[in-house]
Amino acid sequence: MAAQRTRLNFPSKGVELSGLLEIPAQGSRGFVLFAHCFTCGKDIAAASRIARELTGRGFAVLRFDFTGLGNSDGDFANSNFSSNVDDLVAAADYLRDHYEAPRLLIGHSLGGRAVLSAAHRIAETAAVVTLGAPADARHVIRQFAAQVEGIESSGEAQVSLGGRAFSIRKQFLDDLSQDNDDIERLRTPLLVMHSPLDSTVSISQAEQIYRRAKHPKSFVSLDTADHLLSRREDTAYAASVIGAWSEKYLTPVPQVATRDSGTRNGEVEIREHNHRFTRRVNSDHHQWLADEPLKAGGDNLGPDPYEHLLAALGTCTSMTLRMYANHKKIPLDDVQVSLSHSRQHREDCEGCTDSDSRIEVLQRRIRLKGDLSEAQRQRLLEIADRCPVHKTLEGPLKVGTLLVD
């Protein structure tokens, strides 16, 4: 099943940024925020291919255009390295509010240096990956070194980068000149990936990043790749390594945030996980997620409400049968219960006599394994109907609702 692709916009310092979010059809291992290279964009081959590869490996990936680039608003001449970091934090804030916060940050070239700076401002960050990144953001000046004197003297100059003209202002240079110890302050696992043949950002920059960062840290050579990772096999390799490396640091299912107050025994508390369908479910000792499937507009990060209902009836049925079989010493080796929900016309529903035209039907199928007599099998079938949840659903039921402070 193809991944869900959603084009979205979000604000950053008064500017509207454009992004593309790709979510696996079967739910995600976690959300990833990808930062593209200097003057590139979210649709550059390296960004789009790595995002697709990671989505295929179970990650949800957001890539976006920095201020003044691609489909994002704003003037590139007014942007700088600090604004790139702000854009990354704004993207993380958007994911946190509408989906879930990113736990893996990946940056390519100057975007790699930006994620190193953004990591300490995104509390949920669990791991960081750099691809062909400089250790010092000032390294980017080498791409327009001949125009630096003109920028310093006149305050602005047109430079050609990748065959395109960009306005670079003195504020950009001044911003790059600020001291930055973000690598030393990094407190998350780091994977540095770099090609020894990179002619744009020397591999010595990767060495500096690795030396300055604290453990745990890893380095992987991209061998014959160029700086832009223009070959498909290089992006596929990078994505496979990232997926395997991050397995150690990212839990398969997003963990529920700590509750503000405890939930009493016998109660269940539901809180918003995002402003869509994902919900945090808390009981006295357990926490999990509820959601809607992708086709209904959800993120498929947990069972939907009706699946929770079916699970309640199914687990109760199975537990009741096991308890009875153990008590009566019936040789029940295994019990399996499968359930489904449907809406039927009453004339199609056996035993339905009420006047309403349609009825909700929960269909329960029970498979009993073991050396059981026919009498024992029939008795266990009768016991299934004595499951407490079954009795609750079929008995007089009233749902009370109170509005509380």
Protein Blocks (a to p, Z undefined) as FASTA:
>chain_A
ZZddddddddeehiacdddddddfkbpfbdcdddddehiafkbmklmmmmmmmmmnopac
dddddehiajbgcjfklgcfklmmmmmmmmmmmmmmmmcccfbdcdehjlmmmmmmmmmm
mmklmbdcdehiafblklmmmmmmmmmmmmmmnopacddeehiacdddfklmmmmmpccf
klmmpccdcdddddfklmkbcfklmmmmmmmpccddddddehjacfkomafklmmmmmmm
mmmmmmmmmcfbdcddddfbdcdehiacdddfbfclbccdddfkbccdddddfknopaol
accfklmmmmmmmmmmmmmmmmmmmmnopacfbdcdddddddddfklpghiabfbfbdcd
dddddddedjddfklmmmmmmmmmmpmklmmmmmccdddddddZZ
